[in-house]
């Protein structure tokens, strides 16, 4: 049996499901109290640092 290419709809579903899984994995770390478990290199941590500095500058 030959190798068949995925149709466009199936390729889209594959990438969307992969992105959703990645989003859900990141979302688990956002809960309050669990930020210490988050990686220091995480984009969410970097964003929080920038937001906190902006809030501090605004005061």
N, C-alpha and C positions, 0 to 999 in steps of 0.2 A: 504494500500500500504506500502510495506516495505521500510526501509531506504537503499539507495544504496550508495556505496562508489564512490567517484569521480575517474574517470580514471586518469592515470598518467598525461596525457596532460592537463586535466582540473585542476588538483591540481597545476601543474606548472603555468598555466595561472593565477590562483588565487593568488599565491604568487608573481609572477612577477608584476601583476597589483598593488598589495598592495605596493610593493617596489617602483614602479614608482610613485605612488601617494605621498609616503613619500619623494622621491627625489624632486618632483615638489614643495612640500610645503617648503622644505629647500631652494630650488633654488630661491624662491621669495624674500627671505631675503638677497640674495647676491648682489642685485642691489646697485649701488653706492648711498650713502646718506641715506640708510635705516639701516645701521649697528647698530644704536643706539636702534632700535626696537628688535634686536636679543638678545636672552637670554644669560646671562653671562656664563651659564653652557654649552652652545652649543659647539659642537666639532669644528665647523668652527671658532668660536671665539678663542678657545684654539689653534687651528692650526695657526691662524693669529698671535697670540702673540708669538708663537715659531719662526715663520718665521721672524717676525720683530726683535726679539732679535738676530737671526742669522745674519741678514743683518747688524744690528748695530755692532755686533762683527767683522764682516768682514771689516768694514770701518776703 
